[in-house]
Amino acid sequence: EQVSNVHGFMRKFARENDIQVYENGDGICHQIIAEKVSAPGKIIIGGDSHTCTHGALAAFATGMGSTDVAAVMAYGNTWLRVPQTFKFQVDGKLPKWVTSKDVFLHIVKEITADGATYMSMEFLGSTIKDMSVESRLVLSNMAIEAGGKVGLCASDAKVKAFLKLHGREDEYRLLTPDKD
């Protein structure tokens, strides 16, 4: 009964504030956000630690606790400390059956589960460029497993094509890291 009441309140709040609600059965939240919302340069705040997934599309995306998210909704703003950057240069062709998740698991093995706490994990190099957007989504999704605040990939032609596939090509912009 309590959960039903919360869902009723959320739907009413969404209607009153012209907010899109995705219902049970619409899909997995991170996939919906990737396809319909996330884009280079956007800030994505979610109530789930794996919100960092959207860094694959060059968005600053991070999770917050439900109380923090409620405060953002109530007051319309929040604050974030600008995270220090941790650059991961990954070059070379991946062997057959080795995936982006394997790449991340190797990284976390090297730096440990808290090795990137509150850092922006930036994934660069020929291996990352060769990955599909879907593989980058998996890579960025894992940033939280090393304590990362966000897992970022540069935007490129693959991001542009992904956005076009979902009817949002006008949201594309080139975002790449500084040379250093």
PyMOL commands that set and color helices and strands:
alter all, ss='L'
color gray80, all
select helices_A, chain A and resi 2-16+29-36+49-57+66-75+100-111+126-130+133-146+157-165+169-171
alter helices_A, ss='H'
color red, helices_A
select strands_A, chain A and resi 43-46+60-63+84-89+119-124+150-153
alter strands_A, ss='S'
color yellow, strands_A
deselect
rebuild
show_as cartoon
